[in-house]
Amino acid sequence: MAGVSKNAERSRAGNSREVRTVILGVTASDAHAVANHLIAHSLRDEGFHVVNLGVNTSVEEFFAALRENPDAEAIVIGSINGHAYEDLLDLPEERAQTGIDCPVVLGGNLSVGSHKTDDHLQRLYDLGVDHILQDADEIVALLDKLLAARTADGVETTVHAAGEDARP
């Protein structure tokens, strides 16, 4: 099957789980593509269907992709140029307008300069980022944890309750 990894084929054939969907992209002012492609490849190898929006992706484009893929379990956003905060300023408004509260996962170099403080992370959480990862290798474990939390009561939903605090 073109575009679907062997793990996804096994999952589908064995009905052990459905193919899981993730929306992936890089912030609006960022044209760094290599990590994005590596993450997409890694997620596909783990059996995920990846809707890869690529580089220079606006908040509006992430949510348009989510409307087209309502089964997506997360929006995964990367930023290498350090301008994540500025690029995600429209996140609260987009969430309010659409009513969609799918988890937003952010990673990469999230601020300019070599000295990082907790303040820059808090500003991103305040914008509506749900999870900030330090390493791309953490993505699958986080997605599994989010899925387990949603299915703990035996009912999986694709629309996430507003106000859930997913911060560490």
N, C-alpha and C positions, 0 to 999 in steps of 0.2 A: 504494500500500500504506500503510495508516494506521499512523503511529508509526514508520515507517522512512524515513530521509532518501533523497534522490535518489542520493547517493553510495553508500549501501548497496544501493539497487536496482541501480545500475550494476555494483557489485561482484558482486552475486549473478547478474545477467544475464550478465556477461562471465566469470564464474567466475575472475576474477583473484584473488579472495580471499573467504573466508567472512566473514560478518558477525561482528564481534568484540564480545564482551560485557564490560562494566565495571559493577561495583557501586559506586554513589555514595551518599553521605549526609553528614550533619553530625553532629558529636559529640553525645553524650547530653544535655548541659546547654545546648546551643546552639540557639536558635530563629531564627537568621539564615538566611533562605531565599533571598534575591535571588541571591547568588553561586552557590548550589547550582543554581538554575534556569538561570542563564547558562552554567554549566559543562555541565550536562546538554544544553542546546541546542547548544552548541559541539561536544560529542562526537558528538551525533546528526548534526550537519552534516558531520562527518568520517566518517560511516558506521558508527559504533558503535551497538550496542544497549545502552541505558543502563537498568539496573535502579536507579531512583532511589528510595531509601528516605526521602528528605526530611530534615527536621530532627529533633532530639532522638532520634537513633538510637544504641542501645546496641551494645556490641561483640557481644553475643549475637545481636542482630538482623542485623548485618553477616554473621556466620558462618551464620546460618540462610538468608539470601539466597544465600550462596555454595553451601550444600548444595543449594539449589533450582536453582542455575545453575552447575553444576560446570565449564562451559566458560569462565567468567569469567576474564579474564587479570589482573585486579587489583581490589582494593578501594581506592577513592579516597575519602578522608575529609577534610572541611573543618572548620575551627574558626575562628570569628571572635571569640569571647568570651574567648579566652586560657586556657581551662581544658582544653586537649587532654590534657595529662598525666593529670590526675585522671579524665577521661572514658575514658581508654584503659587504666586500671590492670588491667582484666580481660583484656587482650589476650594476655599470656603463658599464662594459664590456659586460655583458649578455644582457643588454638593447640595446647596440650598435650592437651587433652581430645578435640579433633576430629581431630588429626593433619593438619590442613589447613595448608599453608604457602604460600598464595597471597600474592603481594606486596601489602603495605599501603603506600599512598602517602598522605602527609599534607601539607596545606598550609593557609595562612591566617595568622591572628594566633595564634601558638601559645603565648604566655605573656602574663601580665598585666604591665603596666608598659611604659614607653617604652624602657628600657634592656634590650637583649637580649644574652645571652651564649651562648657555645658550650655551656655546661653544660646549658641547657634543651634544646638539640637532642640532646645525648648521652643525656639521661634518656629522651627519646622513642625513640631508637634502642635503648637498653637494654630498653625495654618490648617491642620487636619491630617497631617501624615500620621498613620497609625503605628508604623513600625520602622525603625531605622536600623539597618544592618551594617556591620563593619566589614563583612566578608561575603562575597557572592556564594561561597560554599554553604552559607547559612540559609539560603532561600528555601530549599526543599524541606528542610526540617521545620522552618516556620510555617510553610504552607501545610505540611502534615499536621502540625499543632493546631492551626486554625481550622482545618477540616475536622479534626477530632473534637474540638470545642463545639463546632456547629452540629455535629452528629451525636454528641454525648447523650442527648435526650431521645435519640432515635429518629429525629426529624431533621433532614438537611434542608436548608433554605439557601436561596441565592441572593436574597436581599438581606443585608445585615442591619441589625437594629442600631438606630442612631444613639449616640451617647455611650457606646461601649468604650471603655478605656483600655486600650491595648498597649499602653506605654509600659516600659519596664519599671 
